[in-house]
Amino acid sequence: MSVRHAYDRWAASYDTNRNLTRDTDAAAVRRALAGRRIARAVEAGCGTGKNTPFYASLAEHLLSLDFSEAMLARARASVRDAHVEFRQHDLAEPWPVAPGSVDLVAFDLVLEHFDGLDGVLGEAARACRPGATLWISELHPMKQMQGSQARFATPDGREELVAAYVHHASDFVRAATAAGFALRTLDEWWHESEARDVVPRLLTLEFLRGG
Ligand SMILES: C[S@@+](CC[C@H](N)C(=O)[O-])C[C@H]1O[C@@H](n2cnc3c(N)ncnc32)[C@H](O)[C@@H]1O
């Protein structure tokens, strides 16, 4: 099953399934980026809009992109702010954004679905103005290597895995640096219910676009 088709099927239960990774990401991005004030942001792979109200609170204009129409339909239904624009778009294709026009590009739990990072991070770099922020939050690669993967239960009770690839911290840093970003922070996160003596659940990286 393609990633797009999988998310079209997952959309109905994405917000209500037990999903500690989704919830850890929601907490992490709010802690890491709170208080920023920017003009234009792109939320790359917005899904059902879990983080859209938060990004909308930072930016004067937010473009939220996703290729799953079913995920987007949920986001559109829950976020109706005039300064938020939703568009169905495959992030592997050139983005509908003017070069150098964006102050923040955010990927939350999206890049694991990309086999290679160079093309998509190159497109993020093209969109960003000098000094802009690139935010990446991903299921931790060590967690992936322990068998964690995006998955959902179908209405008939089967479990579907969504195709995913392992990217190590150094892969993100190498690809983002090659695209023109410099690393600002790297963090690891656990769900609030987890002790820190287990593998971290989430890896986050914040980069700044060079000029
Ligand atoms: C795990 S969900 C995360 C959604 C949201 N960012 C969040 O944190 O809840 C991954 C999202 O990425 C989207 N996605 C994956 N690959 C994509 C691509 N090539 N182009 C656009 N969207 C993509 C999926 O449709 C899905 O909505």
The ligand as an SDF file (V2000), in Angstrom:
LIG
                    3D

 27 29  0  0  0  0  0  0  0  0999 V2000
    2.6110   10.5530   10.9860 C   0  0  0  0  0  0  0  0  0  0  0  0
    1.7130   11.7500   10.0340 S   0  0  0  0  0  0  0  0  0  0  0  0
    2.2110   13.2440   10.8550 C   0  0  0  0  0  0  0  0  0  0  0  0
    1.1990   14.3310   10.6750 C   0  0  0  0  0  0  0  0  0  0  0  0
    1.4800   15.5880   11.5240 C   0  0  0  0  0  0  0  0  0  0  0  0
    2.6780   16.2530   11.0840 N   0  0  0  0  0  0  0  0  0  0  0  0
    1.5720   15.1940   12.9650 C   0  0  0  0  0  0  0  0  0  0  0  0
    2.6500   15.3950   13.5550 O   0  0  0  0  0  0  0  0  0  0  0  0
    0.5980   14.6960   13.5190 O   0  0  0  0  0  0  0  0  0  0  0  0
    2.6540   11.8510    8.5140 C   0  0  0  0  0  0  0  0  0  0  0  0
    1.9990   12.7560    7.4750 C   0  0  0  0  0  0  0  0  0  0  0  0
    2.9290   12.9880    6.4160 O   0  0  0  0  0  0  0  0  0  0  0  0
    2.2330   12.9530    5.2030 C   0  0  0  0  0  0  0  0  0  0  0  0
    3.1910   12.6380    4.1280 N   0  0  0  0  0  0  0  0  0  0  0  0
    4.0520   11.6030    4.0640 C   0  0  0  0  0  0  0  0  0  0  0  0
    4.7560   11.6570    2.9190 N   0  0  0  0  0  0  0  0  0  0  0  0
    4.3320   12.7660    2.2580 C   0  0  0  0  0  0  0  0  0  0  0  0
    4.6730   13.3760    1.0150 C   0  0  0  0  0  0  0  0  0  0  0  0
    5.5810   12.8280    0.1830 N   0  0  0  0  0  0  0  0  0  0  0  0
    4.0400   14.5020    0.6490 N   0  0  0  0  0  0  0  0  0  0  0  0
    3.0780   15.0570    1.4570 C   0  0  0  0  0  0  0  0  0  0  0  0
    2.7080   14.5270    2.6390 N   0  0  0  0  0  0  0  0  0  0  0  0
    3.3350   13.3940    3.0390 C   0  0  0  0  0  0  0  0  0  0  0  0
    1.1750   11.8700    5.3980 C   0  0  0  0  0  0  0  0  0  0  0  0
    0.1050   11.9820    4.4770 O   0  0  0  0  0  0  0  0  0  0  0  0
    0.7580   12.1090    6.8380 C   0  0  0  0  0  0  0  0  0  0  0  0
   -0.3350   13.0010    6.9320 O   0  0  0  0  0  0  0  0  0  0  0  0
  1  2  1  0
  2  3  1  0
  2 10  1  0
  3  4  1  0
  4  5  1  0
  5  6  1  0
  5  7  1  0
  7  8  2  0
  7  9  1  0
 10 11  1  0
 11 12  1  0
 11 26  1  0
 12 13  1  0
 13 14  1  0
 13 24  1  0
 14 15  1  0
 14 23  1  0
 15 16  2  0
 16 17  1  0
 17 18  1  0
 17 23  2  0
 18 19  1  0
 18 20  2  0
 20 21  1  0
 21 22  2  0
 22 23  1  0
 24 25  1  0
 24 26  1  0
 26 27  1  0
M  CHG  2   2   1   9  -1
M  END
$$$$
